[in-house]
Amino acid sequence: MAAILFSTPNPTIQIGPRDKPGTRRPSFLLRPVRSIYLPDASGGFNPSAYFFPGAVGSSRADWQTSCAILASKAADHEHPNKMPSSDAGPNANGNHHLTSSDATANGQNSPTDASTTLDLVPIANLPQPPTIAELSPPPMHGSQLRVAYSGVPGAYSEAAAGKAYPNCEAIPCDQFEVAFRAVELWIADRAVVPVEDSLGGSVHRNYDLLLRHGLHIVGEVQLPVHHCLLALPGVRKESLTRVISHAQALAHCERTLTGMGLNVAREAFNDTAGAAEYVAANGLHDTAAIASARAAELYGLQILADGIQDDTTNVTRFVMLAREPIIPRTDRPFKTSIVFAHDRQGTSVLFKELSAFAFRDINLTKIESRPHHHRPIRLVDDAKVGTAKHFEYMFYVDFDASIAELRAQNALAGIQEFTSFLRILGSYPMDMTPWTTNSPPCSSSSSPTPLGRD
């Protein structure tokens, strides 16, 4: 093995343009570089080999080969702390091995094994590339995941995130779309959004966002909703002039509020917990909010009435979204969500599409139609009766089967014969946990301001 020792204290290798043929560079411009290939009789270095000219390996190719060997050996340095017992001289073949003093002069320690190695640059000082753990969350389910939700702390979406991913880091967002974008931009690892509830029906906004964004449904959670009427401490129901909350929450409690004699103005707010925060922050003694008991605890409000929802079995279904889909399985109950559209003219096209599931004993749990934004109206001209105007729709369907099952694959292949567009939103485990009002809380985000707010 070869080693090149620079006599200057801070050597720098510079490869510049070659000199023109026939020109001779002054001797003081030549950097003195020793070559260890030519030891003299006394075991030292041959002065004639002090410079590259005339030394063994003086060609450019040999010099580059030596540098490549040194660079490859640098990565194999395994014993940096071992010191040789004595200096090494030339061996029987006349090859000179690097001595400990020479290695120390080059800033490295010489190992005792037969293959002498040098660290041209200390590997420990080189910047290390980022690991996969630094670019993505840990693979363990629910382990320190960053979960985005719409609302502020105390919202039902936060409780759903805590049920889906215990001990997660909850990231509040002021809009549903901000939660979608947080996952796409790697600010969050998951998003939890509501898609339907047992009283108000579907959350159409999130169905449209599912189609607009490229996230995948990786799970679902069903959360019982328990509404409370909240107000500032000391406020009585008789002094209230308005009630604020999310539009869905106001609809959930309409009959109960009327039965309590609260014939007051009802105003929609961004979310339930946000309404409670607004009442507390502004000191509104004439306004009550409909939110959870956790929101009352967080914002220092009193509960005027507990359980004011019209139906005690009110349940909201949330879906968990991620950048990548999960691997579908067949060893546990799975649900699959799809969206499709058709442009064929004829009778019973939708019936034929849905029959592909019925023929294979696949249960449909939901079907939702939304306007086809890119083609909302289809015109059909008839010379006898005129022009017919048909509304075009996108159909969202949930069915109880895993996409890994052959019957589900055959059903999707069957409906493709009639559809112009088909997309699998996700195939994910069904929520089989018993209903409970107590969900493991998420840890609060380090930033108190929800994403998307100024």
C-alpha positions, 0 to 999 in steps of 0.5 A: 500500500502506498502513502503520500506525505505532504511536507507542508503543514496544510497540504491541498491537492490542486489539479490545474491545466497542464503546462504546454509541451516544452515548458519547464516549471520553476523548482520552487513551484513544485510541491515536495511530495515524498514517494515511499516506493524507493527506500534507500539503503539505510531504510530512509527515503531516497532523496532522488525520489523526493519529487514525483519526477523520476520516482516509481509511480510518477505517472498521472495514472499511478498517482490517481490509483494511489489516491483511490486506494487511500480513499478506499482504505479510509472507510476500513479503519476499524482500530483508530486507538491502537498504536504500533509497538515499533516502527516498521522498516522495509520487508523482504520484498523491499517494500517500505511500510508506513511507520508510526512516526510517519503516520502521526505526521499525517494526522493519523494513527497507524494500526498494527495489522498487516494492511496499513490504512489511513483516514484521509478525512476523519469519518466521524467528522463527516455530516451523516445523511438523514435517516428514515426516522428523521424524515417520517414518523416511527412505524409503530401504530399511534406512536408519537404520530402528528395528527391534524384535525379541524378545530381547536383543542376540545373539539370532537375531532381531537377526541377522535384523534385520541381514540384512533391514535392514543398519545398522539401529538394533535395539530389543530387546523382552522379548516378541513382543507388545512388538515389535508394540506398538513399531511401532504406537506409533511407537517402532520403524519395523519389527518382525522376528519368527519365524514358522516354522523347519525343525525346530520348525515354526510359532511359533504365538504370532506367528500369533495376534499377526498376527491380533490386531494391524493390522500388515502383512507387508512382507518375509521373511528366512530365517536359518540357525541355528547353535547353540553350547553356552556356559558361563563361562570355565574350566567343563567339560562334566562339571560341568554340571547343567542347560542353559537356552535357548529352548524351540525351541533346546532342541528343536533340540539334543535328540539332540545333547545326549543324544549328548554325554552331557549327561543334565542338566536342561533349562529353557526361557528367554525367548530364547537370548541372554537365557539366555547373559546370565543365566548370565554375570550370575549367575556360574553355573558349573553351568549352560550356555546354548544360544545364538549365537556372537555371544552368547558374544562379547557376554557373555564366555562360552566355547564348549564345543561348536559347531554342536550343532543336530540338523540342520545345515540348520536355518533359521528364517523371519522376517517384517518388519512395518510400519504400512503395506503396500508396493505389490505388484509383478510384476517379481520373485517375491512371496509373499502371506499371508492368513488366513480362516475359513468358517462354511458347513456342508457337505462339502469346504468347505476343499477348495473354498476351496483349489481356487481356487488350484489352478485358477489354478496358484498354488503354496501354500507353507504352510497353518496352522490356529489355533483360532477364539478368538471361536467355538471350537466349532460345534454341529450338532444332528441329531434322529437322532444328537444334537449334533455338536461341531465345532472352528472354525479360522482358516486361514493360507495363504502362496502364491507370487504377488503380489496385483497379479497378476490370477490372485491377485485372481481366486483371492481372489475365488473363496474369498470365496464360501465364507469368512466372514472374509478378511484379507490379511496382506501381499504382499511380496518373497520372500527369494531371497538365498543362505544365509549365517551372517554377517549385517550387525550392527545398531547397538545401541539407546541403551537397554540395557534391552529394551522391556517390562522394568522 
